[in-house]
Amino acid sequence: MPKRLWTITAENDEGTEIYLSDLFETEPSRSALARGLCTLAMEKAGGSIPDGREGATAEERLAELGYTITAITGKDPTR
């Protein structure tokens, strides 16, 4: 099965945008993509980052970090 390039983008209230792109053989879940963005959002915040609430989904954790998913796209990586 050919791989597709999936990109997820999120933005915070100040207009700072973060994104993650990776190749997947099957369509990744929104949650799987959001987990990667959480890591980027925590790195961008630097310093002390409060723990998320227990049981929060990746998308909820992303929101706790101040970001909202704005786009998810998949495309042929050769284009």
LUMLUMDREN-2810 file (N, C-alpha, C; in Angstrom, 1 decimal):
<atoms>
<atom><aa>M</aa><ch>A</ch><at>N</at><xx>0.8</xx><yy>-1.2</yy><zz>0.0</zz></atom>
<atom><aa>M</aa><ch>A</ch><at>CA</at><xx>0.0</xx><yy>0.0</yy><zz>0.0</zz></atom>
<atom><aa>M</aa><ch>A</ch><at>C</at><xx>0.9</xx><yy>1.2</yy><zz>0.0</zz></atom>
<atom><aa>P</aa><ch>A</ch><at>N</at><xx>0.6</xx><yy>2.2</yy><zz>-0.9</zz></atom>
<atom><aa>P</aa><ch>A</ch><at>CA</at><xx>1.5</xx><yy>3.4</yy><zz>-0.9</zz></atom>
<atom><aa>P</aa><ch>A</ch><at>C</at><xx>1.2</xx><yy>4.3</yy><zz>0.3</zz></atom>
<atom><aa>K</aa><ch>A</ch><at>N</at><xx>2.3</xx><yy>4.9</yy><zz>0.7</zz></atom>
<atom><aa>K</aa><ch>A</ch><at>CA</at><xx>2.1</xx><yy>5.9</yy><zz>1.9</zz></atom>
<atom><aa>K</aa><ch>A</ch><at>C</at><xx>1.6</xx><yy>7.2</yy><zz>1.4</zz></atom>
<atom><aa>R</aa><ch>A</ch><at>N</at><xx>0.9</xx><yy>7.9</yy><zz>2.3</zz></atom>
<atom><aa>R</aa><ch>A</ch><at>CA</at><xx>0.4</xx><yy>9.2</yy><zz>2.0</zz></atom>
<atom><aa>R</aa><ch>A</ch><at>C</at><xx>1.0</xx><yy>10.1</yy><zz>3.1</zz></atom>
<atom><aa>L</aa><ch>A</ch><at>N</at><xx>1.2</xx><yy>11.4</yy><zz>2.7</zz></atom>
<atom><aa>L</aa><ch>A</ch><at>CA</at><xx>1.8</xx><yy>12.4</yy><zz>3.6</zz></atom>
<atom><aa>L</aa><ch>A</ch><at>C</at><xx>0.6</xx><yy>13.1</yy><zz>4.3</zz></atom>
<atom><aa>W</aa><ch>A</ch><at>N</at><xx>0.5</xx><yy>13.0</yy><zz>5.6</zz></atom>
<atom><aa>W</aa><ch>A</ch><at>CA</at><xx>-0.6</xx><yy>13.6</yy><zz>6.4</zz></atom>
<atom><aa>W</aa><ch>A</ch><at>C</at><xx>0.0</xx><yy>14.8</yy><zz>7.2</zz></atom>
<atom><aa>T</aa><ch>A</ch><at>N</at><xx>-0.7</xx><yy>15.9</yy><zz>7.2</zz></atom>
<atom><aa>T</aa><ch>A</ch><at>CA</at><xx>-0.3</xx><yy>17.1</yy><zz>7.9</zz></atom>
<atom><aa>T</aa><ch>A</ch><at>C</at><xx>-1.4</xx><yy>17.5</yy><zz>8.8</zz></atom>
<atom><aa>I</aa><ch>A</ch><at>N</at><xx>-1.1</xx><yy>17.8</yy><zz>10.0</zz></atom>
<atom><aa>I</aa><ch>A</ch><at>CA</at><xx>-2.0</xx><yy>18.4</yy><zz>10.9</zz></atom>
<atom><aa>I</aa><ch>A</ch><at>C</at><xx>-1.5</xx><yy>19.8</yy><zz>11.4</zz></atom>
<atom><aa>T</aa><ch>A</ch><at>N</at><xx>-2.4</xx><yy>20.7</yy><zz>11.4</zz></atom>
<atom><aa>T</aa><ch>A</ch><at>CA</at><xx>-2.0</xx><yy>22.1</yy><zz>11.8</zz></atom>
<atom><aa>T</aa><ch>A</ch><at>C</at><xx>-2.9</xx><yy>22.6</yy><zz>12.9</zz></atom>
<atom><aa>A</aa><ch>A</ch><at>N</at><xx>-2.3</xx><yy>23.3</yy><zz>13.9</zz></atom>
<atom><aa>A</aa><ch>A</ch><at>CA</at><xx>-3.0</xx><yy>23.9</yy><zz>15.0</zz></atom>
<atom><aa>A</aa><ch>A</ch><at>C</at><xx>-2.5</xx><yy>25.3</yy><zz>15.2</zz></atom>
<atom><aa>E</aa><ch>A</ch><at>N</at><xx>-3.4</xx><yy>26.1</yy><zz>15.8</zz></atom>
<atom><aa>E</aa><ch>A</ch><at>CA</at><xx>-3.1</xx><yy>27.5</yy><zz>16.0</zz></atom>
<atom><aa>E</aa><ch>A</ch><at>C</at><xx>-3.5</xx><yy>27.9</yy><zz>17.4</zz></atom>
<atom><aa>N</aa><ch>A</ch><at>N</at><xx>-2.8</xx><yy>28.8</yy><zz>18.1</zz></atom>
<atom><aa>N</aa><ch>A</ch><at>CA</at><xx>-3.2</xx><yy>29.3</yy><zz>19.4</zz></atom>
<atom><aa>N</aa><ch>A</ch><at>C</at><xx>-3.9</xx><yy>30.7</yy><zz>19.2</zz></atom>
<atom><aa>D</aa><ch>A</ch><at>N</at><xx>-4.3</xx><yy>31.3</yy><zz>20.3</zz></atom>
<atom><aa>D</aa><ch>A</ch><at>CA</at><xx>-5.0</xx><yy>32.6</yy><zz>20.3</zz></atom>
<atom><aa>D</aa><ch>A</ch><at>C</at><xx>-4.1</xx><yy>33.7</yy><zz>19.8</zz></atom>
<atom><aa>E</aa><ch>A</ch><at>N</at><xx>-2.8</xx><yy>33.6</yy><zz>19.9</zz></atom>
<atom><aa>E</aa><ch>A</ch><at>CA</at><xx>-1.9</xx><yy>34.6</yy><zz>19.5</zz></atom>
<atom><aa>E</aa><ch>A</ch><at>C</at><xx>-1.5</xx><yy>34.5</yy><zz>18.0</zz></atom>
<atom><aa>G</aa><ch>A</ch><at>N</at><xx>-2.1</xx><yy>33.4</yy><zz>17.4</zz></atom>
<atom><aa>G</aa><ch>A</ch><at>CA</at><xx>-1.8</xx><yy>33.2</yy><zz>16.0</zz></atom>
<atom><aa>G</aa><ch>A</ch><at>C</at><xx>-0.6</xx><yy>32.4</yy><zz>15.7</zz></atom>
<atom><aa>T</aa><ch>A</ch><at>N</at><xx>0.1</xx><yy>31.9</yy><zz>16.7</zz></atom>
<atom><aa>T</aa><ch>A</ch><at>CA</at><xx>1.2</xx><yy>31.0</yy><zz>16.5</zz></atom>
<atom><aa>T</aa><ch>A</ch><at>C</at><xx>0.7</xx><yy>29.6</yy><zz>16.0</zz></atom>
<atom><aa>E</aa><ch>A</ch><at>N</at><xx>1.3</xx><yy>29.2</yy><zz>14.9</zz></atom>
<atom><aa>E</aa><ch>A</ch><at>CA</at><xx>0.9</xx><yy>28.0</yy><zz>14.2</zz></atom>
<atom><aa>E</aa><ch>A</ch><at>C</at><xx>1.9</xx><yy>26.9</yy><zz>14.4</zz></atom>
<atom><aa>I</aa><ch>A</ch><at>N</at><xx>1.5</xx><yy>25.7</yy><zz>14.7</zz></atom>
<atom><aa>I</aa><ch>A</ch><at>CA</at><xx>2.4</xx><yy>24.5</yy><zz>14.7</zz></atom>
<atom><aa>I</aa><ch>A</ch><at>C</at><xx>1.8</xx><yy>23.5</yy><zz>13.8</zz></atom>
<atom><aa>Y</aa><ch>A</ch><at>N</at><xx>2.7</xx><yy>22.7</yy><zz>13.2</zz></atom>
<atom><aa>Y</aa><ch>A</ch><at>CA</at><xx>2.2</xx><yy>21.6</yy><zz>12.4</zz></atom>
<atom><aa>Y</aa><ch>A</ch><at>C</at><xx>3.1</xx><yy>20.4</yy><zz>12.4</zz></atom>
<atom><aa>L</aa><ch>A</ch><at>N</at><xx>2.6</xx><yy>19.3</yy><zz>12.0</zz></atom>
<atom><aa>L</aa><ch>A</ch><at>CA</at><xx>3.3</xx><yy>18.0</yy><zz>12.0</zz></atom>
<atom><aa>L</aa><ch>A</ch><at>C</at><xx>3.0</xx><yy>17.3</yy><zz>10.7</zz></atom>
<atom><aa>S</aa><ch>A</ch><at>N</at><xx>4.0</xx><yy>16.8</yy><zz>10.0</zz></atom>
<atom><aa>S</aa><ch>A</ch><at>CA</at><xx>3.8</xx><yy>16.1</yy><zz>8.8</zz></atom>
<atom><aa>S</aa><ch>A</ch><at>C</at><xx>4.5</xx><yy>14.7</yy><zz>8.9</zz></atom>
<atom><aa>D</aa><ch>A</ch><at>N</at><xx>3.9</xx><yy>13.7</yy><zz>8.5</zz></atom>
<atom><aa>D</aa><ch>A</ch><at>CA</at><xx>4.5</xx><yy>12.4</yy><zz>8.5</zz></atom>
<atom><aa>D</aa><ch>A</ch><at>C</at><xx>3.8</xx><yy>11.5</yy><zz>7.5</zz></atom>
<atom><aa>L</aa><ch>A</ch><at>N</at><xx>4.6</xx><yy>10.4</yy><zz>7.0</zz></atom>
<atom><aa>L</aa><ch>A</ch><at>CA</at><xx>4.0</xx><yy>9.4</yy><zz>6.1</zz></atom>
<atom><aa>L</aa><ch>A</ch><at>C</at><xx>3.3</xx><yy>8.3</yy><zz>6.8</zz></atom>
<atom><aa>F</aa><ch>A</ch><at>N</at><xx>2.2</xx><yy>7.9</yy><zz>6.4</zz></atom>
<atom><aa>F</aa><ch>A</ch><at>CA</at><xx>1.4</xx><yy>6.8</yy><zz>6.9</zz></atom>
<atom><aa>F</aa><ch>A</ch><at>C</at><xx>0.9</xx><yy>5.9</yy><zz>5.8</zz></atom>
<atom><aa>E</aa><ch>A</ch><at>N</at><xx>0.9</xx><yy>4.6</yy><zz>6.1</zz></atom>
<atom><aa>E</aa><ch>A</ch><at>CA</at><xx>0.3</xx><yy>3.6</yy><zz>5.1</zz></atom>
<atom><aa>E</aa><ch>A</ch><at>C</at><xx>-1.2</xx><yy>3.7</yy><zz>5.1</zz></atom>
<atom><aa>T</aa><ch>A</ch><at>N</at><xx>-1.8</xx><yy>3.9</yy><zz>6.3</zz></atom>
<atom><aa>T</aa><ch>A</ch><at>CA</at><xx>-3.2</xx><yy>4.0</yy><zz>6.4</zz></atom>
<atom><aa>T</aa><ch>A</ch><at>C</at><xx>-3.5</xx><yy>5.4</yy><zz>7.0</zz></atom>
<atom><aa>E</aa><ch>A</ch><at>N</at><xx>-4.8</xx><yy>5.8</yy><zz>6.9</zz></atom>
<atom><aa>E</aa><ch>A</ch><at>CA</at><xx>-5.2</xx><yy>7.1</yy><zz>7.4</zz></atom>
<atom><aa>E</aa><ch>A</ch><at>C</at><xx>-5.1</xx><yy>7.1</yy><zz>8.9</zz></atom>
<atom><aa>P</aa><ch>A</ch><at>N</at><xx>-4.3</xx><yy>8.0</yy><zz>9.4</zz></atom>
<atom><aa>P</aa><ch>A</ch><at>CA</at><xx>-4.1</xx><yy>8.1</yy><zz>10.9</zz></atom>
<atom><aa>P</aa><ch>A</ch><at>C</at><xx>-5.3</xx><yy>8.7</yy><zz>11.5</zz></atom>
<atom><aa>S</aa><ch>A</ch><at>N</at><xx>-5.6</xx><yy>8.3</yy><zz>12.8</zz></atom>
<atom><aa>S</aa><ch>A</ch><at>CA</at><xx>-6.7</xx><yy>8.9</yy><zz>13.5</zz></atom>
<atom><aa>S</aa><ch>A</ch><at>C</at><xx>-6.3</xx><yy>10.4</yy><zz>13.9</zz></atom>
<atom><aa>R</aa><ch>A</ch><at>N</at><xx>-7.4</xx><yy>11.2</yy><zz>14.1</zz></atom>
<atom><aa>R</aa><ch>A</ch><at>CA</at><xx>-7.2</xx><yy>12.6</yy><zz>14.5</zz></atom>
<atom><aa>R</aa><ch>A</ch><at>C</at><xx>-6.4</xx><yy>12.6</yy><zz>15.8</zz></atom>
<atom><aa>S</aa><ch>A</ch><at>N</at><xx>-6.7</xx><yy>11.6</yy><zz>16.7</zz></atom>
<atom><aa>S</aa><ch>A</ch><at>CA</at><xx>-6.1</xx><yy>11.5</yy><zz>18.0</zz></atom>
<atom><aa>S</aa><ch>A</ch><at>C</at><xx>-4.6</xx><yy>11.3</yy><zz>17.9</zz></atom>
<atom><aa>A</aa><ch>A</ch><at>N</at><xx>-4.2</xx><yy>10.4</yy><zz>17.0</zz></atom>
<atom><aa>A</aa><ch>A</ch><at>CA</at><xx>-2.8</xx><yy>10.0</yy><zz>16.8</zz></atom>
<atom><aa>A</aa><ch>A</ch><at>C</at><xx>-2.0</xx><yy>11.3</yy><zz>16.3</zz></atom>
<atom><aa>L</aa><ch>A</ch><at>N</at><xx>-2.6</xx><yy>12.0</yy><zz>15.4</zz></atom>
<atom><aa>L</aa><ch>A</ch><at>CA</at><xx>-2.0</xx><yy>13.2</yy><zz>14.9</zz></atom>
<atom><aa>L</aa><ch>A</ch><at>C</at><xx>-1.9</xx><yy>14.3</yy><zz>16.0</zz></atom>
<atom><aa>A</aa><ch>A</ch><at>N</at><xx>-3.0</xx><yy>14.4</yy><zz>16.8</zz></atom>
<atom><aa>A</aa><ch>A</ch><at>CA</at><xx>-3.0</xx><yy>15.4</yy><zz>17.8</zz></atom>
<atom><aa>A</aa><ch>A</ch><at>C</at><xx>-1.9</xx><yy>15.1</yy><zz>18.9</zz></atom>
<atom><aa>R</aa><ch>A</ch><at>N</at><xx>-1.6</xx><yy>13.9</yy><zz>19.2</zz></atom>
<atom><aa>R</aa><ch>A</ch><at>CA</at><xx>-0.6</xx><yy>13.5</yy><zz>20.1</zz></atom>
<atom><aa>R</aa><ch>A</ch><at>C</at><xx>0.7</xx><yy>14.1</yy><zz>19.7</zz></atom>
<atom><aa>G</aa><ch>A</ch><at>N</at><xx>1.1</xx><yy>14.1</yy><zz>18.4</zz></atom>
<atom><aa>G</aa><ch>A</ch><at>CA</at><xx>2.3</xx><yy>14.6</yy><zz>18.0</zz></atom>
<atom><aa>G</aa><ch>A</ch><at>C</at><xx>2.3</xx><yy>16.1</yy><zz>18.2</zz></atom>
<atom><aa>L</aa><ch>A</ch><at>N</at><xx>1.2</xx><yy>16.8</yy><zz>17.9</zz></atom>
<atom><aa>L</aa><ch>A</ch><at>CA</at><xx>1.1</xx><yy>18.2</yy><zz>18.1</zz></atom>
<atom><aa>L</aa><ch>A</ch><at>C</at><xx>1.3</xx><yy>18.6</yy><zz>19.6</zz></atom>
<atom><aa>C</aa><ch>A</ch><at>N</at><xx>0.8</xx><yy>17.8</yy><zz>20.5</zz></atom>
<atom><aa>C</aa><ch>A</ch><at>CA</at><xx>0.9</xx><yy>18.1</yy><zz>21.9</zz></atom>
<atom><aa>C</aa><ch>A</ch><at>C</at><xx>2.4</xx><yy>18.2</yy><zz>22.3</zz></atom>
<atom><aa>T</aa><ch>A</ch><at>N</at><xx>3.2</xx><yy>17.3</yy><zz>21.8</zz></atom>
<atom><aa>T</aa><ch>A</ch><at>CA</at><xx>4.7</xx><yy>17.4</yy><zz>22.0</zz></atom>
<atom><aa>T</aa><ch>A</ch><at>C</at><xx>5.2</xx><yy>18.7</yy><zz>21.5</zz></atom>
<atom><aa>L</aa><ch>A</ch><at>N</at><xx>4.9</xx><yy>19.0</yy><zz>20.3</zz></atom>
<atom><aa>L</aa><ch>A</ch><at>CA</at><xx>5.4</xx><yy>20.3</yy><zz>19.7</zz></atom>
<atom><aa>L</aa><ch>A</ch><at>C</at><xx>4.9</xx><yy>21.5</yy><zz>20.6</zz></atom>
<atom><aa>A</aa><ch>A</ch><at>N</at><xx>3.6</xx><yy>21.5</yy><zz>21.0</zz></atom>
<atom><aa>A</aa><ch>A</ch><at>CA</at><xx>3.1</xx><yy>22.6</yy><zz>21.8</zz></atom>
<atom><aa>A</aa><ch>A</ch><at>C</at><xx>3.8</xx><yy>22.7</yy><zz>23.1</zz></atom>
<atom><aa>M</aa><ch>A</ch><at>N</at><xx>4.1</xx><yy>21.6</yy><zz>23.7</zz></atom>
<atom><aa>M</aa><ch>A</ch><at>CA</at><xx>4.9</xx><yy>21.7</yy><zz>25.0</zz></atom>
<atom><aa>M</aa><ch>A</ch><at>C</at><xx>6.3</xx><yy>22.2</yy><zz>24.8</zz></atom>
<atom><aa>E</aa><ch>A</ch><at>N</at><xx>6.9</xx><yy>21.8</yy><zz>23.7</zz></atom>
<atom><aa>E</aa><ch>A</ch><at>CA</at><xx>8.3</xx><yy>22.3</yy><zz>23.4</zz></atom>
<atom><aa>E</aa><ch>A</ch><at>C</at><xx>8.2</xx><yy>23.8</yy><zz>23.2</zz></atom>
<atom><aa>K</aa><ch>A</ch><at>N</at><xx>7.2</xx><yy>24.3</yy><zz>22.4</zz></atom>
<atom><aa>K</aa><ch>A</ch><at>CA</at><xx>7.1</xx><yy>25.7</yy><zz>22.1</zz></atom>
<atom><aa>K</aa><ch>A</ch><at>C</at><xx>6.9</xx><yy>26.5</yy><zz>23.4</zz></atom>
<atom><aa>A</aa><ch>A</ch><at>N</at><xx>6.1</xx><yy>26.0</yy><zz>24.3</zz></atom>
<atom><aa>A</aa><ch>A</ch><at>CA</at><xx>5.8</xx><yy>26.7</yy><zz>25.6</zz></atom>
<atom><aa>A</aa><ch>A</ch><at>C</at><xx>7.1</xx><yy>26.8</yy><zz>26.4</zz></atom>
<atom><aa>G</aa><ch>A</ch><at>N</at><xx>8.0</xx><yy>25.9</yy><zz>26.3</zz></atom>
<atom><aa>G</aa><ch>A</ch><at>CA</at><xx>9.2</xx><yy>25.9</yy><zz>27.1</zz></atom>
<atom><aa>G</aa><ch>A</ch><at>C</at><xx>8.9</xx><yy>26.0</yy><zz>28.6</zz></atom>
<atom><aa>G</aa><ch>A</ch><at>N</at><xx>9.8</xx><yy>26.1</yy><zz>29.4</zz></atom>
<atom><aa>G</aa><ch>A</ch><at>CA</at><xx>9.6</xx><yy>26.2</yy><zz>30.9</zz></atom>
<atom><aa>G</aa><ch>A</ch><at>C</at><xx>8.7</xx><yy>25.2</yy><zz>31.5</zz></atom>
<atom><aa>S</aa><ch>A</ch><at>N</at><xx>8.0</xx><yy>25.6</yy><zz>32.5</zz></atom>
<atom><aa>S</aa><ch>A</ch><at>CA</at><xx>7.1</xx><yy>24.7</yy><zz>33.3</zz></atom>
<atom><aa>S</aa><ch>A</ch><at>C</at><xx>5.8</xx><yy>24.6</yy><zz>32.6</zz></atom>
<atom><aa>I</aa><ch>A</ch><at>N</at><xx>5.4</xx><yy>23.4</yy><zz>32.4</zz></atom>
<atom><aa>I</aa><ch>A</ch><at>CA</at><xx>4.1</xx><yy>23.1</yy><zz>31.7</zz></atom>
<atom><aa>I</aa><ch>A</ch><at>C</at><xx>3.2</xx><yy>22.2</yy><zz>32.7</zz></atom>
<atom><aa>P</aa><ch>A</ch><at>N</at><xx>2.1</xx><yy>22.7</yy><zz>33.0</zz></atom>
<atom><aa>P</aa><ch>A</ch><at>CA</at><xx>1.3</xx><yy>22.0</yy><zz>34.0</zz></atom>
<atom><aa>P</aa><ch>A</ch><at>C</at><xx>0.8</xx><yy>20.6</yy><zz>33.4</zz></atom>
<atom><aa>D</aa><ch>A</ch><at>N</at><xx>0.7</xx><yy>19.6</yy><zz>34.2</zz></atom>
<atom><aa>D</aa><ch>A</ch><at>CA</at><xx>0.2</xx><yy>18.4</yy><zz>33.8</zz></atom>
<atom><aa>D</aa><ch>A</ch><at>C</at><xx>-1.2</xx><yy>18.5</yy><zz>33.3</zz></atom>
<atom><aa>G</aa><ch>A</ch><at>N</at><xx>-1.6</xx><yy>17.8</yy><zz>32.3</zz></atom>
<atom><aa>G</aa><ch>A</ch><at>CA</at><xx>-3.0</xx><yy>17.8</yy><zz>31.8</zz></atom>
<atom><aa>G</aa><ch>A</ch><at>C</at><xx>-3.8</xx><yy>17.0</yy><zz>32.8</zz></atom>
<atom><aa>R</aa><ch>A</ch><at>N</at><xx>-5.1</xx><yy>17.2</yy><zz>32.7</zz></atom>
<atom><aa>R</aa><ch>A</ch><at>CA</at><xx>-6.0</xx><yy>16.4</yy><zz>33.6</zz></atom>
<atom><aa>R</aa><ch>A</ch><at>C</at><xx>-6.0</xx><yy>14.9</yy><zz>33.2</zz></atom>
<atom><aa>E</aa><ch>A</ch><at>N</at><xx>-6.1</xx><yy>14.1</yy><zz>34.1</zz></atom>
<atom><aa>E</aa><ch>A</ch><at>CA</at><xx>-6.1</xx><yy>12.6</yy><zz>33.9</zz></atom>
<atom><aa>E</aa><ch>A</ch><at>C</at><xx>-7.2</xx><yy>12.2</yy><zz>33.0</zz></atom>
<atom><aa>G</aa><ch>A</ch><at>N</at><xx>-6.9</xx><yy>11.4</yy><zz>32.0</zz></atom>
<atom><aa>G</aa><ch>A</ch><at>CA</at><xx>-7.9</xx><yy>10.9</yy><zz>31.1</zz></atom>
<atom><aa>G</aa><ch>A</ch><at>C</at><xx>-8.3</xx><yy>11.8</yy><zz>29.9</zz></atom>
<atom><aa>A</aa><ch>A</ch><at>N</at><xx>-7.6</xx><yy>12.9</yy><zz>29.8</zz></atom>
<atom><aa>A</aa><ch>A</ch><at>CA</at><xx>-7.8</xx><yy>13.9</yy><zz>28.7</zz></atom>
<atom><aa>A</aa><ch>A</ch><at>C</at><xx>-7.4</xx><yy>13.2</yy><zz>27.4</zz></atom>
<atom><aa>T</aa><ch>A</ch><at>N</at><xx>-8.1</xx><yy>13.5</yy><zz>26.3</zz></atom>
<atom><aa>T</aa><ch>A</ch><at>CA</at><xx>-7.7</xx><yy>13.0</yy><zz>25.0</zz></atom>
<atom><aa>T</aa><ch>A</ch><at>C</at><xx>-6.6</xx><yy>13.9</yy><zz>24.5</zz></atom>
<atom><aa>A</aa><ch>A</ch><at>N</at><xx>-5.9</xx><yy>13.5</yy><zz>23.5</zz></atom>
<atom><aa>A</aa><ch>A</ch><at>CA</at><xx>-4.8</xx><yy>14.3</yy><zz>22.9</zz></atom>
<atom><aa>A</aa><ch>A</ch><at>C</at><xx>-5.4</xx><yy>15.6</yy><zz>22.4</zz></atom>
<atom><aa>E</aa><ch>A</ch><at>N</at><xx>-6.5</xx><yy>15.7</yy><zz>21.9</zz></atom>
<atom><aa>E</aa><ch>A</ch><at>CA</at><xx>-7.1</xx><yy>16.9</yy><zz>21.4</zz></atom>
<atom><aa>E</aa><ch>A</ch><at>C</at><xx>-7.5</xx><yy>17.8</yy><zz>22.6</zz></atom>
<atom><aa>E</aa><ch>A</ch><at>N</at><xx>-8.0</xx><yy>17.3</yy><zz>23.6</zz></atom>
<atom><aa>E</aa><ch>A</ch><at>CA</at><xx>-8.3</xx><yy>18.1</yy><zz>24.8</zz></atom>
<atom><aa>E</aa><ch>A</ch><at>C</at><xx>-7.0</xx><yy>18.6</yy><zz>25.5</zz></atom>
<atom><aa>R</aa><ch>A</ch><at>N</at><xx>-5.9</xx><yy>17.8</yy><zz>25.5</zz></atom>
<atom><aa>R</aa><ch>A</ch><at>CA</at><xx>-4.7</xx><yy>18.2</yy><zz>26.0</zz></atom>
<atom><aa>R</aa><ch>A</ch><at>C</at><xx>-4.1</xx><yy>19.4</yy><zz>25.2</zz></atom>
<atom><aa>L</aa><ch>A</ch><at>N</at><xx>-4.2</xx><yy>19.2</yy><zz>23.9</zz></atom>
<atom><aa>L</aa><ch>A</ch><at>CA</at><xx>-3.8</xx><yy>20.3</yy><zz>23.0</zz></atom>
<atom><aa>L</aa><ch>A</ch><at>C</at><xx>-4.5</xx><yy>21.6</yy><zz>23.3</zz></atom>
<atom><aa>A</aa><ch>A</ch><at>N</at><xx>-5.8</xx><yy>21.5</yy><zz>23.5</zz></atom>
<atom><aa>A</aa><ch>A</ch><at>CA</at><xx>-6.6</xx><yy>22.7</yy><zz>23.9</zz></atom>
<atom><aa>A</aa><ch>A</ch><at>C</at><xx>-6.1</xx><yy>23.3</yy><zz>25.3</zz></atom>
<atom><aa>E</aa><ch>A</ch><at>N</at><xx>-5.8</xx><yy>22.4</yy><zz>26.2</zz></atom>
<atom><aa>E</aa><ch>A</ch><at>CA</at><xx>-5.2</xx><yy>22.9</yy><zz>27.5</zz></atom>
<atom><aa>E</aa><ch>A</ch><at>C</at><xx>-3.9</xx><yy>23.6</yy><zz>27.3</zz></atom>
<atom><aa>L</aa><ch>A</ch><at>N</at><xx>-3.2</xx><yy>23.3</yy><zz>26.2</zz></atom>
<atom><aa>L</aa><ch>A</ch><at>CA</at><xx>-2.0</xx><yy>24.0</yy><zz>25.9</zz></atom>
<atom><aa>L</aa><ch>A</ch><at>C</at><xx>-2.2</xx><yy>25.2</yy><zz>25.1</zz></atom>
<atom><aa>G</aa><ch>A</ch><at>N</at><xx>-3.5</xx><yy>25.5</yy><zz>24.8</zz></atom>
<atom><aa>G</aa><ch>A</ch><at>CA</at><xx>-3.8</xx><yy>26.7</yy><zz>24.1</zz></atom>
<atom><aa>G</aa><ch>A</ch><at>C</at><xx>-4.0</xx><yy>26.6</yy><zz>22.6</zz></atom>
<atom><aa>Y</aa><ch>A</ch><at>N</at><xx>-4.0</xx><yy>25.4</yy><zz>22.0</zz></atom>
<atom><aa>Y</aa><ch>A</ch><at>CA</at><xx>-4.0</xx><yy>25.3</yy><zz>20.6</zz></atom>
<atom><aa>Y</aa><ch>A</ch><at>C</at><xx>-5.3</xx><yy>24.6</yy><zz>20.1</zz></atom>
<atom><aa>T</aa><ch>A</ch><at>N</at><xx>-5.8</xx><yy>25.0</yy><zz>18.9</zz></atom>
<atom><aa>T</aa><ch>A</ch><at>CA</at><xx>-6.9</xx><yy>24.4</yy><zz>18.3</zz></atom>
<atom><aa>T</aa><ch>A</ch><at>C</at><xx>-6.5</xx><yy>23.8</yy><zz>16.9</zz></atom>
<atom><aa>I</aa><ch>A</ch><at>N</at><xx>-6.9</xx><yy>22.6</yy><zz>16.6</zz></atom>
<atom><aa>I</aa><ch>A</ch><at>CA</at><xx>-6.6</xx><yy>22.0</yy><zz>15.3</zz></atom>
<atom><aa>I</aa><ch>A</ch><at>C</at><xx>-7.4</xx><yy>22.8</yy><zz>14.2</zz></atom>
<atom><aa>T</aa><ch>A</ch><at>N</at><xx>-6.6</xx><yy>23.3</yy><zz>13.2</zz></atom>
<atom><aa>T</aa><ch>A</ch><at>CA</at><xx>-7.2</xx><yy>24.1</yy><zz>12.2</zz></atom>
<atom><aa>T</aa><ch>A</ch><at>C</at><xx>-7.3</xx><yy>23.3</yy><zz>10.8</zz></atom>
<atom><aa>A</aa><ch>A</ch><at>N</at><xx>-6.5</xx><yy>22.3</yy><zz>10.6</zz></atom>
<atom><aa>A</aa><ch>A</ch><at>CA</at><xx>-6.5</xx><yy>21.6</yy><zz>9.4</zz></atom>
<atom><aa>A</aa><ch>A</ch><at>C</at><xx>-5.9</xx><yy>20.2</yy><zz>9.5</zz></atom>
<atom><aa>I</aa><ch>A</ch><at>N</at><xx>-6.4</xx><yy>19.2</yy><zz>8.8</zz></atom>
<atom><aa>I</aa><ch>A</ch><at>CA</at><xx>-5.8</xx><yy>17.9</yy><zz>8.6</zz></atom>
<atom><aa>I</aa><ch>A</ch><at>C</at><xx>-5.9</xx><yy>17.6</yy><zz>7.1</zz></atom>
<atom><aa>T</aa><ch>A</ch><at>N</at><xx>-4.7</xx><yy>17.3</yy><zz>6.5</zz></atom>
<atom><aa>T</aa><ch>A</ch><at>CA</at><xx>-4.8</xx><yy>17.0</yy><zz>5.1</zz></atom>
<atom><aa>T</aa><ch>A</ch><at>C</at><xx>-3.9</xx><yy>15.8</yy><zz>4.8</zz></atom>
<atom><aa>G</aa><ch>A</ch><at>N</at><xx>-4.3</xx><yy>15.1</yy><zz>3.8</zz></atom>
<atom><aa>G</aa><ch>A</ch><at>CA</at><xx>-3.5</xx><yy>13.9</yy><zz>3.3</zz></atom>
<atom><aa>G</aa><ch>A</ch><at>C</at><xx>-3.3</xx><yy>14.0</yy><zz>1.8</zz></atom>
<atom><aa>K</aa><ch>A</ch><at>N</at><xx>-2.1</xx><yy>13.7</yy><zz>1.4</zz></atom>
<atom><aa>K</aa><ch>A</ch><at>CA</at><xx>-1.8</xx><yy>13.8</yy><zz>-0.1</zz></atom>
<atom><aa>K</aa><ch>A</ch><at>C</at><xx>-0.7</xx><yy>12.9</yy><zz>-0.5</zz></atom>
<atom><aa>D</aa><ch>A</ch><at>N</at><xx>-0.7</xx><yy>12.6</yy><zz>-1.8</zz></atom>
<atom><aa>D</aa><ch>A</ch><at>CA</at><xx>0.4</xx><yy>11.8</yy><zz>-2.4</zz></atom>
<atom><aa>D</aa><ch>A</ch><at>C</at><xx>1.7</xx><yy>12.5</yy><zz>-2.1</zz></atom>
<atom><aa>P</aa><ch>A</ch><at>N</at><xx>2.7</xx><yy>11.9</yy><zz>-1.5</zz></atom>
<atom><aa>P</aa><ch>A</ch><at>CA</at><xx>4.0</xx><yy>12.6</yy><zz>-1.2</zz></atom>
<atom><aa>P</aa><ch>A</ch><at>C</at><xx>4.8</xx><yy>13.0</yy><zz>-2.5</zz></atom>
<atom><aa>T</aa><ch>A</ch><at>N</at><xx>4.5</xx><yy>12.5</yy><zz>-3.6</zz></atom>
<atom><aa>T</aa><ch>A</ch><at>CA</at><xx>5.2</xx><yy>12.8</yy><zz>-4.8</zz></atom>
<atom><aa>T</aa><ch>A</ch><at>C</at><xx>4.7</xx><yy>14.0</yy><zz>-5.5</zz></atom>
<atom><aa>R</aa><ch>A</ch><at>N</at><xx>3.6</xx><yy>14.6</yy><zz>-5.1</zz></atom>
<atom><aa>R</aa><ch>A</ch><at>CA</at><xx>3.1</xx><yy>15.8</yy><zz>-5.7</zz></atom>
<atom><aa>R</aa><ch>A</ch><at>C</at><xx>3.4</xx><yy>17.0</yy><zz>-5.0</zz></atom>
</atoms>
